[in-house]
Structure formats: structure tokens, C-alpha cells
């Protein structure tokens, strides 16, 4: 474990010893950075020049003190959730800036991978950032923004959304809505993959789809 700008993070170094790219994971509500870092263990053979970095969210989870949260989920009113995502953006923005500096990797070579609440945050970051990124990969999430929130000039960052059709925590319609909103607002490279019989999680199909997307994005 280490710290960048008040966030504790976990990492897997580049397998070939020289990091050209970085994947930053944003975990779900009540989880921690170690959880999603397991994806890096699955993917490192296919991305040998990539460092995988997974921060803990800044706040202990209100419903699971052993885990962390990016923002509160005690009130599910959409605008309150939206305000929570907006408030948490500063942590992501600062963290990415310090990753660029610490590891000498430009944002164009950095991908964000989120799950659930982490995807909500990654997508809100994607629609507001002035940084160009290699990719945004979101599992089981949604976009909490209003039309007025969408302000980024970087609308050609590849975005891939993956969601289980049987998700009872964040319904699959969340990714459908995000996909349509992003397309409507001019994002040029957005894909949506819905996985039959999958609930709120990541299965083998999701893993394979995600790694292929990242490999293609890092090549471009």
C-alpha cells in the first residue's frame, strides 16, 4: 500500500518492469481497492507494460465500516447521488494528476475501470474532464449527470459499458441510459455489452470483453 494525495492505493507493477500504460480501478460501494485489483492479476499477462493502481475511496462506508465509499448511498434521490458524484470528482482528478507525475505516464496512456459506484464516478469524470484518456471501462453502473453537466472537450475517449441483464442492485437500464446519453451528446466511441443471466458482478465474459477493449484502446 502507498498514498497519493490522501488516498491509500494498492498496485501491481508492470510485468515487464517498464510501465508505459496505467489502469486505475474505482471500486464499488462498501468495497476497497484490493477488490478490483484482482482484475489486474487476471489481465497483467495481456498488458505486460501496464501498471494497475487501485485506490481506496476516501470515506469509510456508512453501512460497512470495513469498506469504503466514494459518496453516500443512504438517500437514493437521483440529484443527491449526482451531487455525491460531483463532490467525489476532486479525489479522482487529483489522484490521476499525481499518478501522471509519480509514474511519468500521460493521461492519454491511462484507462479508468469502475465497478458500480466506481463506474458512476468514472462516467461523471469522463463527461467533465479536460484530460484525454486511453479508455473508460465501466461495469454495472450508470451516469448520474444532467445534460448541463456534460462539458468535456474530450469526446473521442473510448468508453465501454458492461452490465448483467439480471442486475438487481443497479439495473441494466442504467448502462442503457448512459450509453444513449453519451451518444446523444457526441461521444464518438461508446459500446454497450449486456450479459444474459448475470447479476451485479463481473463474470468471465465481462473479463474477456474488458481486457479486449483495453488492449484495443492502448494500441490506438
C-alpha positions as CSV (number, residue, x, y, z in Angstrom):
1,X,0.0,0.0,0.0
2,X,1.0,3.6,-0.6
3,X,-0.6,7.0,-0.6
4,X,-1.2,9.7,-3.2
5,X,-2.9,12.9,-2.2
6,X,-4.6,11.4,0.9
7,X,-5.8,8.3,-0.9
8,X,-4.3,4.9,0.0
9,X,-3.8,2.8,-3.0
10,X,-2.7,-0.8,-4.0
11,X,-0.8,-1.6,-7.1
12,X,0.5,-4.3,-9.4
13,X,3.7,-3.3,-11.1
14,X,4.1,-3.7,-14.9
15,X,5.0,-7.3,-15.6
16,X,7.9,-6.4,-17.9
17,X,9.3,-3.9,-15.4
18,X,8.6,-0.8,-17.5
19,X,5.2,0.8,-17.2
20,X,4.0,2.6,-20.4
21,X,0.3,2.5,-19.6
22,X,-1.7,2.6,-16.4
23,X,-5.1,1.2,-15.4
24,X,-6.8,2.9,-12.4
25,X,-9.6,1.0,-10.7
26,X,-12.5,2.7,-9.0
27,X,-14.2,0.2,-6.7
28,X,-17.8,-0.1,-5.7
29,X,-19.7,1.0,-2.5
30,X,-18.5,-0.8,0.6
31,X,-15.5,-2.4,-1.0
32,X,-11.9,-1.4,-1.2
33,X,-9.0,-1.1,-3.7
34,X,-7.8,-4.6,-3.2
35,X,-11.1,-6.0,-4.5
36,X,-10.8,-4.7,-8.1
37,X,-7.0,-5.2,-8.1
38,X,-7.8,-8.9,-8.7
39,X,-8.8,-7.8,-12.2
40,X,-5.3,-6.6,-12.7
41,X,-4.0,-10.0,-11.7
42,X,-6.2,-11.5,-14.4
43,X,-5.1,-9.0,-17.1
44,X,-1.4,-8.4,-16.4
45,X,-0.2,-11.2,-18.8
46,X,-2.1,-9.5,-21.7
47,X,-1.0,-6.0,-20.7
48,X,2.6,-6.6,-19.6
49,X,3.7,-2.9,-19.9
50,X,0.8,-1.7,-17.7
51,X,0.8,-0.8,-14.0
52,X,-2.5,-1.4,-12.2
53,X,-3.4,1.0,-9.4
54,X,-6.5,0.7,-7.2
55,X,-7.2,3.4,-4.5
56,X,-9.4,3.0,-1.5
57,X,-12.3,5.6,-1.6
58,X,-11.7,8.5,0.8
59,X,-14.5,7.7,3.3
60,X,-15.3,4.7,5.4
61,X,-18.6,3.1,4.2
62,X,-21.6,4.2,6.3
63,X,-23.1,0.7,6.0
64,X,-19.9,-1.4,6.1
65,X,-17.1,0.3,8.1
66,X,-14.6,-2.3,6.9
67,X,-15.0,-0.9,3.4
68,X,-15.1,2.5,1.8
69,X,-17.4,4.7,-0.3
70,X,-16.9,7.5,-2.9
71,X,-20.2,9.1,-1.8
72,X,-23.2,8.3,0.4
73,X,-26.0,6.0,-0.8
74,X,-28.3,6.5,2.2
75,X,-30.6,8.6,0.0
76,X,-31.3,7.3,-3.4
77,X,-32.8,10.5,-4.8
78,X,-31.0,10.9,-8.1
79,X,-30.0,14.5,-7.7
80,X,-28.5,13.7,-4.3
81,X,-26.5,10.9,-5.8
82,X,-25.4,13.2,-8.6
83,X,-24.2,15.8,-6.0
84,X,-22.3,13.0,-4.3
85,X,-20.5,12.0,-7.5
86,X,-19.7,15.6,-8.2
87,X,-18.2,16.1,-4.8
88,X,-16.0,12.9,-5.2
89,X,-14.6,14.0,-8.5
90,X,-11.9,16.1,-6.9
91,X,-10.4,12.9,-5.4
92,X,-10.3,11.2,-8.8
93,X,-9.0,14.3,-10.6
94,X,-6.2,14.9,-8.1
95,X,-5.3,11.2,-7.9
96,X,-4.9,10.9,-11.7
97,X,-2.7,14.0,-11.8
98,X,-0.4,12.5,-9.1
99,X,-0.3,9.2,-11.0
100,X,0.8,11.0,-14.1
101,X,3.6,12.7,-12.1
102,X,4.7,9.8,-9.9
103,X,4.8,7.2,-12.7
104,X,5.6,9.5,-15.6
105,X,2.6,8.2,-17.6
106,X,0.5,10.8,-19.5
107,X,-3.3,10.7,-19.2
108,X,-3.5,9.5,-22.9
109,X,-2.0,6.3,-21.6
110,X,-4.3,5.9,-18.5
111,X,-7.5,4.0,-18.5
112,X,-10.2,4.1,-15.8
113,X,-12.0,0.9,-14.8
114,X,-15.0,1.2,-12.5
115,X,-17.5,-1.1,-10.9
116,X,-21.0,0.0,-9.7
117,X,-20.4,3.2,-7.7
118,X,-16.9,3.4,-9.2
119,X,-18.5,3.4,-12.7
120,X,-20.9,6.2,-11.7
121,X,-17.8,8.2,-10.7
122,X,-15.7,7.2,-13.7
123,X,-18.5,8.3,-16.1
124,X,-19.1,11.6,-14.4
125,X,-15.4,12.2,-14.6
126,X,-15.4,11.3,-18.3
127,X,-18.1,13.9,-19.1
128,X,-16.3,16.7,-17.3
129,X,-12.6,16.2,-17.6
130,X,-10.3,18.1,-19.9
131,X,-7.9,15.2,-19.9
132,X,-7.8,12.8,-22.9
133,X,-7.7,9.2,-21.7
134,X,-6.9,5.9,-23.3
135,X,-10.2,4.4,-22.2
136,X,-13.1,4.3,-19.7
137,X,-14.4,0.9,-18.8
138,X,-17.5,0.7,-16.6
139,X,-19.1,-2.4,-15.1
140,X,-22.6,-2.4,-13.6
141,X,-23.0,1.4,-13.3
142,X,-24.9,4.4,-14.7
143,X,-24.5,8.0,-15.4
144,X,-26.0,10.4,-12.8
145,X,-25.5,13.6,-14.8
146,X,-27.8,16.1,-16.2
147,X,-27.4,17.5,-19.7
148,X,-25.8,20.6,-18.2
149,X,-23.1,18.6,-16.5
150,X,-21.6,17.4,-19.8
151,X,-18.8,19.8,-20.5
152,X,-15.7,17.8,-21.6
153,X,-14.0,18.6,-24.9
154,X,-12.6,15.0,-25.0
155,X,-15.5,13.2,-26.6
156,X,-13.4,10.6,-28.5
157,X,-12.1,8.7,-25.4
158,X,-13.3,5.1,-25.9
159,X,-16.0,4.2,-23.4
160,X,-17.2,0.6,-22.9
161,X,-20.1,-0.3,-20.6
162,X,-20.7,-3.9,-19.4
163,X,-23.8,-4.9,-17.4
164,X,-25.5,-8.1,-16.3
165,X,-29.1,-8.3,-17.5
166,X,-30.2,-9.7,-14.2
167,X,-28.6,-7.0,-12.0
168,X,-31.0,-6.2,-9.1
169,X,-28.7,-3.7,-7.5
170,X,-28.1,-1.3,-10.4
171,X,-30.5,-2.3,-13.2
172,X,-29.1,-2.9,-16.6
173,X,-31.2,0.0,-17.8
174,X,-28.6,2.2,-16.0
175,X,-26.0,1.4,-18.6
176,X,-28.5,1.6,-21.4
177,X,-29.4,5.1,-20.4
178,X,-25.7,6.1,-20.0
179,X,-25.0,4.7,-23.5
180,X,-27.8,6.7,-25.1
181,X,-26.9,9.9,-23.2
182,X,-23.2,9.7,-24.2
183,X,-24.1,9.1,-27.9
184,X,-26.7,11.9,-27.9
185,X,-24.0,14.3,-26.6
186,X,-21.5,13.4,-29.3
187,X,-19.2,10.8,-27.7
188,X,-17.9,9.1,-30.7
189,X,-16.7,5.7,-29.4
190,X,-19.2,4.2,-27.0
191,X,-20.1,0.5,-26.7
192,X,-22.6,-1.4,-24.6
193,X,-22.4,-5.1,-23.7
194,X,-25.3,-6.7,-21.8
195,X,-24.6,-10.2,-20.4
196,X,-27.6,-12.6,-20.0
197,X,-28.2,-14.3,-16.7
198,X,-25.6,-12.2,-14.9
199,X,-26.5,-10.2,-11.7
200,X,-24.4,-7.5,-10.0
201,X,-20.9,-8.7,-10.7
202,X,-18.3,-9.5,-13.3
203,X,-18.1,-12.9,-15.0
204,X,-15.7,-14.5,-17.4
205,X,-17.5,-12.9,-20.4
206,X,-17.1,-9.5,-18.8
207,X,-13.5,-10.1,-18.0
208,X,-12.7,-11.1,-21.6
209,X,-14.7,-8.2,-23.1
210,X,-13.0,-5.8,-20.8
211,X,-9.4,-6.9,-21.5
212,X,-10.0,-6.9,-25.3
213,X,-11.4,-3.4,-25.0
214,X,-8.3,-2.2,-23.0
215,X,-5.9,-3.9,-25.4
216,X,-7.5,-2.3,-28.4
217,X,-7.6,1.1,-26.7
218,X,-4.0,1.1,-25.6
219,X,-2.9,0.2,-29.2
220,X,-4.8,3.1,-30.7
